[in-house]
């Protein structure tokens, strides 16, 4: 609906301008990880001092938000109006998008400790209800673009700002009401401040890599190929994000368990969570992404009235990249839980950073836009290998051999048969229709689930899932 109402050019402008503002979140991303880690770690102690950690985090984020606001309204505004590849007649609307994105970013940054507290306290049901509310609001905003006759790009940017402000207010209200330890009194603990800044300083490398690999490459695409290709990348991010939502929600529930267990020095449970989390994160994404990957051309044709060039190709590469990243999710969380991230960020962060200059080199020598994805896939795989061996040095009872045997090998055992069977079913299904796509997708989900159950899980894991399903059925009948 948004692509249809805005058009390819305006949709591309919204993605690249909003993404440019997000680049400045490299500064906040480091403190976001620090807030989540320190609050969860404090909860794992025998005598936690949550309010000190929370209040210090709020103070730090407020100072940082003011600094970033100054940078955005000076350097950022100049770059938008003088360097970005946007047609002059749409520059006015692009400035509206920029200002709305800046305000949204400012408010979001201040509220990050509230979100971190909700995650650390595992109030997962709150995210479910707020997410439903968010989706309904965004659907209404998209629908309103067909009704309001004013500039659709400006209206959409304003609506996204209003929705973001409402959501941030809800998160803050929920945290103040239901998590009594997390009320801000603007106290400042010097020791906690030093620890958080030190942690964030080294984590800055990894956050920079993440931003450059996403929004940085998006800017390179804009400079070399224009907003039309940005629109295709925006579509790819939408599809990939929709599928990956299931995995991210799973990780939101799992991350505090890993951090608290490490704080309690329960290394057996930490290692168990690494293995289980890696497999389940990958399997969740695999079940959903396989039918999408194989049928992406048909899906885009029925989803969009006008499919941007390269959209289907970008979706496929984006899915491959996310599959690689999902293998590293639990490893990354455990590394943050240890707090020993200096060596980790020097090695893994540097590897991740290399994809941005590699992409620039690819584009400079005339290679096509999909090489932006190829570069981050290559370095994502290399970073996974580095994470495995670095974690072995820090976490007791964790070894690369055990991780390979209990996590990666079962994943490979599920990928090979499911990909082969579903691919051949797709080839023989020559006349693609919605009914055939639905049948193929259901077959894929069923076959993947069976294969994962028997080839990807251990006997203990299968027994646990069987008991869980049985208990749910019995409870439903009652």
C-alpha atoms as one frame of an Amber mdcrd trajectory, in Angstrom:
protein
   0.000   0.000   0.000   2.802   2.413   0.887   4.772   1.692  -2.286   1.619
   2.096  -4.364   0.637   5.375  -2.683   4.114   6.937  -2.651   5.498   5.590
  -5.895   8.935   4.057  -6.390  10.850   7.364  -6.226   9.256   8.666  -3.005
   9.461   5.220  -1.412  13.171   5.155  -2.208  13.596   8.678  -0.780  11.897
   7.662   2.478  14.165   4.623   2.853  17.429   6.380   2.095  16.718   9.568
   4.115  15.329   7.688   7.122  18.251   5.313   6.807  20.705   8.189   6.776
  19.363   9.386  10.141  19.640   5.817  11.437  23.357   5.887  10.621  23.843
   8.188  13.589  22.418   5.462  15.826  25.891   3.913  15.727  26.522   6.088
  18.788  23.347   4.967  20.513  23.607   1.310  19.494  26.622   0.865  21.727
  24.773   2.210  24.777  21.631   0.247  23.903  23.576  -3.006  24.166  25.207
  -1.706  27.357  21.839  -0.864  28.971  20.369  -4.291  28.174  23.476  -6.113
  29.306  24.015  -4.221  32.577  20.363  -4.351  33.707  20.060  -8.085  32.948
  23.469  -8.771  34.505  22.469  -6.864  37.654  19.323  -8.995  37.957  21.517
 -12.105  37.991  23.323 -10.914  41.135  22.290 -11.818  44.675  21.815  -8.153
  45.687  20.976  -6.176  42.551  21.034  -2.362  42.452  18.764  -1.877  39.470
  17.781   1.737  40.074  21.373   2.945  40.030  22.061   1.214  36.724  18.780
   2.400  35.197  19.131   6.052  36.285  22.736   6.216  35.099  21.676   4.786
  31.724  18.900   7.403  31.382  21.341  10.232  32.112  23.890   8.935  29.595
  21.246   8.534  26.879  19.924  12.055  27.440  23.389  13.583  27.051  24.059
  11.464  23.964  20.682  12.379  22.417  21.469  16.099  22.655  24.901  15.599
  21.047  23.479  13.552  18.152  20.694  16.101  17.628  23.326  18.803  17.110
  25.235  16.602  14.636  22.121  15.740  12.643  20.901  19.323  12.389  24.290
  20.512  11.193  26.333  17.919   9.282  23.344  15.710   8.508  21.205  18.521
   7.103  24.075  19.762   4.946  24.733  16.271   3.542  21.052  15.763   2.716
  20.755  19.003   0.742  24.135  18.961  -0.972  25.333  15.391  -1.486  22.416
  12.951  -1.686  21.054  11.848  -5.063  17.523  13.313  -4.815  15.694  15.275
  -7.528  15.370  19.023  -6.691  11.556  18.996  -6.823  11.411  16.331  -4.067
  14.074  17.885  -1.846  11.468  19.817   0.184   9.603  16.596   1.010  12.909
  14.858   1.766  13.651  17.551   4.374  10.297  16.823   6.037  11.218  13.141
   6.172  14.600  14.081   7.635  13.166  16.266  10.423  10.500  13.706  11.363
  13.160  11.003  11.475  15.409  13.174  13.655  12.653  13.792  16.224  11.726
  10.097  16.230  15.351   9.144  16.741  15.794  11.670  19.589  12.772  10.381
  21.525  13.641   6.745  20.865  17.162   7.233  22.151  15.980   8.669  25.475
  13.533   5.776  25.968  16.010   2.952  25.227  16.676   2.132  28.935  12.917
   1.601  29.443  12.849  -0.974  26.634  16.009  -2.580  28.002  14.368  -2.911
  31.435  11.244  -4.562  29.996  13.428  -7.094  28.146  15.648  -7.751  31.160
  12.602  -8.384  33.384  11.195 -10.666  30.645   7.853  -8.871  30.380   7.422
 -10.419  26.943   3.616 -10.193  26.904   3.920  -6.396  26.883   5.744  -6.564
  23.553   3.001  -8.744  22.088   0.168  -6.316  22.849   2.158  -3.205  21.954
   3.295  -4.799  18.681  -0.316  -5.531  17.707  -1.200  -1.907  18.427   1.797
  -0.741  16.361   0.812  -2.844  13.346  -2.777  -1.571  13.420  -1.576   2.046
  13.594   0.812   1.584  10.665  -1.903  -0.072   8.596  -4.215   2.883   9.240
  -1.398   5.279   8.335  -0.822   3.448   5.047  -4.542   3.461   4.249  -4.817
   7.199   4.977  -2.389   7.931   2.119  -5.197   7.035  -0.303  -7.568   9.514
   1.370  -5.454  12.592   2.131  -4.645  14.586  -1.000  -1.625  16.460   0.403
   1.952  15.358  -0.390   1.893  11.644   0.504   5.575  11.431   1.436   5.298
  14.260   3.970   2.046  12.880   5.410   3.539   9.402   5.793   6.644  10.777
   7.550   4.459  12.741   9.989   2.271   9.706  10.715   5.335   7.540  11.381
   6.585  10.197  13.786   3.262  10.332  15.672   3.097   6.526  15.929   6.659
   6.382  17.203   5.966   9.014  19.870   2.855   7.152  21.046   4.733   3.835
  21.241   7.585   5.366  23.195   5.112   6.899  25.655   3.449   3.492  26.139
   6.766   1.734  26.786   7.777   4.397  29.337   4.385   4.275  31.072   4.466
   0.468  31.276   7.976   0.437  32.714   7.177   3.087  35.357   3.956   1.327
  36.382   4.960  -2.329  36.449   8.735  -2.256  37.086   9.101  -0.244  40.263
  12.910  -0.459  40.379  13.134   1.371  37.061  11.997   4.887  37.843  14.356
   7.650  36.792  15.566  10.050  39.478  18.543  11.291  37.417  21.057   9.955
  39.916  24.535   9.313  38.601  26.828   6.522  39.752  30.406   7.200  38.685
  31.525   3.537  38.846  28.598   2.300  36.754  29.170   5.171  34.334  32.794
   4.166  33.805  31.866   0.510  33.279  29.105   1.341  30.795  31.260   3.801
  28.848  34.165   1.335  28.755  31.870  -1.433  27.543  30.270   0.906  24.992
  33.629   2.193  23.786  34.721  -1.220  22.539  31.219  -2.134  21.396  31.284
   0.999  19.243  33.293  -0.907  16.627  30.620  -3.574  16.202  27.798  -1.023
  16.154  29.609   0.990  13.486  29.938  -2.134  11.366  26.229  -2.903  11.733
  25.155   0.578  10.693  27.576   0.769   7.762  26.523  -2.671   6.517  22.902
  -1.571   6.496  22.409   2.157   6.041  25.957   2.856   4.849  25.606   0.479
   1.924  22.136   1.918   1.333  23.784   5.338   0.888  26.393   3.874  -1.473
  23.580   2.392  -3.554  21.937   5.822  -3.647  25.150   7.527  -4.768  25.980
   4.940  -7.447  22.538   3.744  -8.632  19.835   6.208  -7.431  16.606   6.056
  -5.413  14.954   3.411  -7.632  17.430   0.783  -6.449  16.981   2.105  -2.883
  13.280   1.278  -3.258  14.173  -2.316  -4.221  16.419  -2.583  -1.170  13.601
  -1.181   0.972  11.283  -3.931  -0.280  13.937  -6.565   0.488  14.295  -5.211
   4.023  10.507  -5.336   4.492  10.257  -8.986   3.445  13.313 -10.071   5.395
  12.217  -8.112   8.455   8.738  -9.626   8.403  10.118 -13.172   8.381  12.875
 -12.417  10.889  10.409 -10.910  13.388   9.710 -14.413  14.704  13.400 -14.991
  15.371  13.926 -11.587  16.998  10.981 -12.135  19.348  12.445 -15.504  20.268
  15.820 -13.881  20.978  14.182 -11.159  23.110  12.956 -13.936  25.390  16.257
 -15.856  25.307  18.856 -13.069  25.710  18.082 -12.231  29.367  18.320 -15.933
  30.252  21.859 -16.117  28.851  22.998 -12.905  30.569  21.470 -13.757  33.968
  22.885 -17.297  33.864  26.349 -15.982  33.094  26.088 -13.489  35.980  25.153
 -16.405  38.262  28.175 -18.359  36.897  25.917 -21.177  35.668  28.068 -22.042
  32.650  26.372 -25.385  31.981  23.071 -23.609  31.409  24.778 -20.878  29.338
  26.247 -23.452  26.966  22.919 -25.241  26.751  21.198 -21.971  25.786  23.841
 -21.229  23.135  23.250 -24.578  21.404  19.463 -24.533  21.700  19.170 -20.842
  20.837  21.318 -21.138  17.718  19.352 -24.110  16.403  15.917 -22.746  17.200
  16.686 -19.279  15.808  17.888 -20.813  12.558  15.051 -23.341  12.299  12.367
 -20.713  12.917  13.726 -18.560  10.114  14.336 -21.531   7.810  10.763 -22.836
   8.014   9.392 -19.440   6.976  12.040 -18.266   4.516  12.331 -21.368   2.292
   8.941 -21.045   0.530   9.429 -17.275   0.301  12.901 -17.636  -1.226  11.775
 -20.104  -3.889   8.569 -18.220  -4.801   9.714 -14.622  -4.349   8.918 -13.543
  -7.935   5.334 -14.750  -7.631   4.943 -13.235  -4.142   6.139  -9.809  -5.254
   3.858  -9.892  -8.286   0.725 -10.406  -6.155   1.932  -8.153  -3.305   3.018
  -5.068  -5.260   1.301  -3.307  -8.145   4.683  -2.188  -9.465   7.669  -4.347
  -8.548  10.949  -2.360  -8.418  13.802  -3.732 -10.474  16.218  -5.917  -8.451
  13.647  -6.371  -5.632  13.405 -10.167  -6.016  17.176 -10.567  -6.251  17.737
  -8.357  -3.212  15.217 -10.355  -1.163  17.093 -13.589  -1.890  20.460 -12.141
  -0.914  18.932 -10.526   2.178  17.545 -13.891   3.319  20.942 -15.583   2.879
  22.610 -12.826   4.919  20.044 -13.118   7.726  20.515 -16.892   7.855  24.243
 -16.314   8.455  23.494 -13.699  11.107  21.049 -15.969  12.960  23.855 -18.465
  13.529  25.714 -15.768  15.472  22.867 -14.382  17.600  23.488 -16.426  20.764
  27.267 -16.205  20.403  27.030 -12.415  20.297  24.690 -12.264  23.314  27.001
 -14.490  25.366  30.029 -12.405  24.461  28.242  -9.248  25.631  27.239 -11.015
  28.845  30.898 -11.699  29.668  31.796  -8.015  29.376  35.174  -9.065  27.885
  34.663  -7.524  24.484  37.941  -5.708  23.762  39.610  -8.505  21.770  36.265
  -9.607  20.366  35.442  -6.202  18.890  38.950  -5.656  17.549  38.776  -8.907
  15.553  35.076  -9.425  14.765  34.270  -5.717  14.543  37.118  -5.128  12.105
  36.015  -8.078   9.975  32.459  -6.726   9.837  33.690  -3.224   8.992  35.537
  -4.538   5.942  32.313  -5.180   4.025  31.631  -1.422   3.618  34.910  -0.533
   1.848  34.636  -3.798  -0.078  31.191  -2.740  -1.327  32.544   0.678  -2.324
  35.341  -1.035  -4.251  32.850  -3.333  -5.995  30.685  -0.388  -7.056  33.688
   1.718  -8.056  34.960  -0.897 -10.506  31.513  -1.167 -12.075  30.006  -4.289
 -10.484  26.180  -4.380 -10.106  24.240  -3.366  -6.981  23.751  -6.912  -5.625
  27.446  -6.996  -4.727  26.518  -4.872  -1.719  24.862  -8.000  -0.323  27.603
 -10.352  -1.479  30.232  -8.436   0.500  28.291  -8.502   3.789  27.490 -12.221
   3.361  31.188 -13.036   2.951  32.254 -11.116   6.052  29.259 -12.336   8.067
  30.455 -15.915   7.552  34.039 -14.997   8.480  32.765 -13.206  11.607  30.827
 -16.332  12.634  34.031 -18.392  12.558  35.874 -15.752  14.586  33.059 -15.573
  17.193  33.159 -19.335  17.771  36.900 -19.448  18.525  36.908 -16.239  20.573
  34.052 -17.443  22.769  35.935 -20.674  23.426  38.676 -18.625  25.142  36.266
 -16.923  27.561  33.273 -19.131  28.401  33.971 -22.274  30.413  32.853 -25.599
  28.899  32.251 -24.004  25.482  34.230 -25.464  22.585  34.126 -25.014  18.838
  33.916 -28.793  18.426  30.800 -29.072  20.611  29.158 -26.122  18.851  29.903
 -27.638  15.453  28.643 -31.083  16.447  25.513 -30.102  18.382  24.419 -26.945
  16.543  25.864 -26.582  13.027  25.828 -30.242  11.953  22.106 -30.734  12.791
  21.375 -27.525  10.875  23.217 -28.849   7.813  21.316 -32.149   8.104  18.051
 -30.211   7.765  19.115 -27.767   5.046  20.220 -30.331   2.455  17.103 -32.560
   2.255  14.547 -29.751   2.669  16.140 -27.534   0.019  16.485 -30.410  -2.453
  12.919 -31.702  -2.105  11.174 -28.304  -2.111  13.274 -27.061  -5.033  12.314
 -30.044  -7.189   8.653 -29.666  -6.224   8.868 -26.064  -7.359  10.473 -26.987
 -10.684   7.746 -29.485 -11.525   5.079 -26.953 -10.537   5.204 -25.084 -13.856
   1.890 -23.205 -13.631   2.263 -20.958 -10.598  -1.013 -19.792  -9.100  -2.048
 -18.710  -5.635  -3.485 -22.175  -4.920  -0.329 -23.958  -6.074   1.838 -21.526
  -4.114  -0.239 -22.132  -0.985   0.024 -25.908  -1.438   3.749 -25.697  -2.066
   4.268 -23.503   1.003   2.259 -25.791   3.289   4.217 -28.774   1.950   7.471
 -26.915   2.590   6.515 -25.980   6.166   5.326 -29.516   6.948   8.380 -31.222
   5.425  10.783 -28.768   7.108   9.088 -29.297  10.476   9.310 -33.092  10.196
  12.935 -32.976   9.044  13.898 -30.574  11.843  12.112 -32.755  14.412  13.906
 -35.966  13.429  17.235 -34.678  12.040  17.789 -31.388  13.824  16.769 -32.189
  17.403  18.120 -34.588  19.994  15.947 -37.186  21.752  15.680 -34.979  24.828
  14.650 -31.956  22.736  12.050 -34.037  20.847  10.635 -35.326  24.116  10.421
 -31.796  25.508   8.558 -30.511  22.438   6.192 -33.518  22.459   5.370 -32.941
  26.124   4.893 -29.220  25.511   2.430 -29.828  22.658   0.628 -32.515  24.676
   0.232 -30.208  27.670  -1.116 -27.416  25.452  -3.692 -29.785  23.922  -4.795
 -31.034  27.341  -5.064 -27.480  28.658  -7.134 -26.451  25.612  -9.544 -29.329
  26.105 -10.038 -28.371  29.733
